[in-house]
Amino acid sequence: MTLARHPRIPAATAINPPSSSSIAPSPCHLVTPSPRHPVALSQPQIIIKRRRAQPFFYRHPWVFAGAIGRVDGQPATGEEVAVVAHDGQFIGRGLFNPHSNIRVRLYAWDDETPLDDALWSRRLDEAIAARRELFGEFASDTACRLIYSEADGISGLTVDRYGEWLLVQLTSRALAERRDLLFRLLQEKLKPRGIWLRTEKGIGEAEGLDIADALVAGKEPPRPLFIEEHGVRYGIDVVEGQKTGFYLDQRDNRQTLARYVHQGERVLDVFCYSGGFGLAAIVRGGAGEVLGVDVSERGLAVARANAELNSVGERFRFERGKAFEVLERLASAGEKFDAVVLDPPKMTRHRAGLAQALKGYHQLNRSAVELLRPGGLLVTCSCSGLVSRDDFERMLAGVALDAGRPIQIVESRGAAADHPMSVFCPETAYLKCCVCRVGG
Ligand code: SAH
């Protein structure tokens, strides 16, 4: 992606980008030089309301309906539009979707770059090249995220590589309409054995999109499909498993857990799904015994198979149940662990649910602390984008006070490097993983 500076953002002032609620207008600290030129474009124009354009000059890619003052022309669903400020100054080019609350997704910020096949091709090349730098030549059991939507300048497209298969998610209707082109480009560039399309829950309604999971090129992926991560083998179901089959974003946090676990220790892996954290603790960290807890029988079946695959079945036990209830039962049985991992699913999708989510995190972490020996390790995660790192750390302070035990964060981590955060779109950094020492 070329990052030519926008004429309205002198470098010296561009140090304080909008926060995660960047759609809301923030105090204007921009010097405003005279406009480069007002746009005179043939395509439909989306005119942003006065004082609402700042996030887009900062290249936030989501133009919500509420920021739009006027639409000039009659753009069709998926059509390319120019986004301009109220005074006519050009901001960027995007794709229009009247069915989504995100009316326009922006993809280019100069008026010479059309959103044509060459642009998508370049963006894919850049994202793939960045992953090759991280992973080297992909092996037949490498699993990683190749394209991460806004973070790679392609809002609405996610592509995960699992060995020789690609798992694609389309979360924008306009890109879904270009799917044949995108699939063709992915085939040309990566020569996968197959491409499988996965649909994200709720996205159909959010985007007015009618797509279903399907094989879109090549051969169906094997079930299970085997991958290796930091020396641990996993068999996963990319067709029906959660997400695209595996939680790739936690890769390096599983490795981190292994670094902190000592030989023979007892570990509790809550929300274990396919057994990722627990297996890292046993295979890499030398844990003596892990108890994995999850509500999903299917997840636990995969986890059991993965423990066998790594020949550590006798050290990995499982309990099916709701986390809160299992934690309570373990506490009343007087059980203690050297390390507890908490990796719950997203707790809220809406700002209105934030307080409730924080209460949930508090309860979970409070129960986990109860089960830790003095000096034990708590690896606690949140993938709720709306919960900020500050919120999460404050929640931990509340837990420490409540439990009367000090909590030190020894590592504050996020998602693995193949899920980068775009500084233009803070929402791309959703995962928090705090590695904590819990005192006596
Ligand atoms: N730690 C896993 C990923 C966890 S994803 C890994 O490294 O791969 C979240 C998991 O929480 C899912 O497997 C889901 O089945 C489980 N889950 C959701 N609600 C739950 C609940 N109330 N109690 C226990 N598990 C739950």
Boltz pocket constraint, residues with backbone or C-beta under 6 A from the ligand:
constraints:
  - pocket:
      binder: B
      contacts: [[A, 242], [A, 246], [A, 247], [A, 250], [A, 270], [A, 271], [A, 272], [A, 273], [A, 274], [A, 275], [A, 276], [A, 277], [A, 293], [A, 294], [A, 295], [A, 296], [A, 299], [A, 321], [A, 322], [A, 323], [A, 324], [A, 343], [A, 344], [A, 345]]
      max_distance: 6.0
